[in-house]
Amino acid sequence: MNSFAETNHFPLIHFAKEDRKIAVMHRFMLAQEKTGRSGVVAVGVAQEYQNVFASSEREGSNGIPCFGFHKADRRVTCFYFYLWDNDFGAAFIKVCAYFPYPIKVWVNGHEWAKRQAIQTGIRFTALSNGFASCEDPAALQEICDRLGPDTIGVFFQHWMAVLPLPLTDADADAGYWWELSMRQIEISRTLVFDAPRHARSFFEALVVDSLDLGRPETLELIFGPQIRRGKVRRTQDVFKTKVVTRDTDVTINAFYKHSRIKQYLKDGRALRIETVVNSRDDLACHRRLEHLDELQRKARDINARLLDTERVGQGCVLASPAFERVAQSTLTDDGSRAPALRFGDPRVMALLGSLCVTLAALGFTHRSLRARVTHLLGSGYSANQMSYDLARLRRNGLIERQPHSNTYTLTADGQRIALFYTKVYNRILRPLIAADRAPAPAPLRQALVTIDSNVRSYIEGARLGNPA
C-alpha cells in the first residue's frame, strides 16, 4: 500500500480512534475537486472489527490434530480509499485486508444528481445534500429516477480496476470476485419552504404533536460547537436533554425493527423525511443491488405515508356521520356487526391513543400494540381483549392486515379517527374538566365562574333550584 501511495502521489493517513474520517479527508477532497478530474484523493488506514475467517485447531480422538475455519469478529487492518468521481463526487471504498476481504462502498445519490443536472444544463440552487430550488423540477426528478443498480455498478467496476486489491485477475477468471449488495440505504424527501421561519414554526408544531400523540422512540438533540474558555470545542460525546435551546436541532425518530424514519430541518429551511433501511428484510426485499429499485419504491411509499399522516393530523375533524359510524354499533357491507368504539371509554381511549403511537411507524403487531395499550390503560389487558379490539378495529375499517404477515397498518379513516379521539380527549375535554382550578389559565377559570353564575341565575329564575 505504501508503494501504491508513493507511485500515485497521494497521502497515506493512519486514522486515530477518535478521528471523524470524512473530516480528516475533507481538505484533500476539496483539492481534488478543484482539478476537475476523477482520482484517488488519499488512503486511510484503520484498525477495525470485521467479520472474517478465523482458524482453529483441536486434537482428534486418534491424537491427530484437526484444523477448521469459522467466521468471527476480529480486529484487522482496513484501507479506506477516498475518491473524487466526476459523476458521484466524494465517495470511498473500504477494503479489509483479511480473508474473505469484505468491501464496503459509499456513494451519495444527491451529489450524483447535482452533477447530472449540471451536465444537462439544468440550473438549480444547492442545499446541503439536496436541492433548494430548480428551474425544471420534472427534468430533475427524471434524473433522480435514473439512479439505479446499473449506474452504481459501473462506478464500482471502474474503481475496482484502478485500486490495488487482494484478489488478482486469475482469481476473477476462476470466478472469485465481489458482488455488491445493499447494507444501508437512505431514501429521503425534502420539502423546501419559501421562508425559513415557516419551516421552523411548522417543525416545532410537528415536534409538539409527536410528543403529545406520536410518542417517538427518541428525540435526539444534535448540538453545535460549544464555547469553552473563549475557544470553540467540537462536541464528541452524545448529549441528551429535555429542553430545546439555541444551536440545537431536533430529530424525530420512529423505529421499525432495524430501520427507522427520521425527520429534521435541513439548513433551517427544508423539512427532510428520510427512511433509513438497515436491513432489507424489514421491507421484504432481497439483499442484492439488483433489487435497489424495489427497495427505493417501498421507502418512498413510506415517506409519502408519513407525510399523509401528518397532513391528516393537522385537519382531523370528523363529520357527524363518520363519528356516529364508529361510536355506535353498525353493520358492515357483508352484514357482520362492527362493535362500537365509544368515545370516553378508558379502554377505547387507550387503544386509539396507542394507535397514535404507530402513526409514524411502518406497522404494528398484536404484541407491540398490546404493550402500549397496557401502559396507557394502567391496568390489566389480556391477549384475548387485544384480539377482540383488533377485530373491531378491522370491522370498522380503521386498520388492515398486511398480506402474508401478522403486521397491521392504519387506514386513512383509522388515522383521522385515532387523532380526532385523542386530540379532543387530551387537548379539549380533560383540560376543560380541570379548568376551574390551577394550573388552568386565570382567564379561562374566570370565564367558567361567569358561566356558572349565569346558569345558576337562570335556574333560580325558573324556580328549579334546591329548596331552602
PyMOL commands that set and color helices and strands:
alter all, ss='L'
color gray80, all
select helices_A, chain A and resi 2-8+21-35+109-120+137-146+149-160+169-173+196-214+280-283+289-313+320-327+346-357+366-377+383-395+412-433+442-461
alter helices_A, ss='H'
color red, helices_A
select strands_A, chain A and resi 12-14+39-59+65-85+89-96+103-106+124-127+130-134+185-192+218-223+226-228+231-233+248-256+259-266+270-277+330-331+337-338+364-365+399-401+407-410
alter strands_A, ss='S'
color yellow, strands_A
deselect
rebuild
show_as cartoon
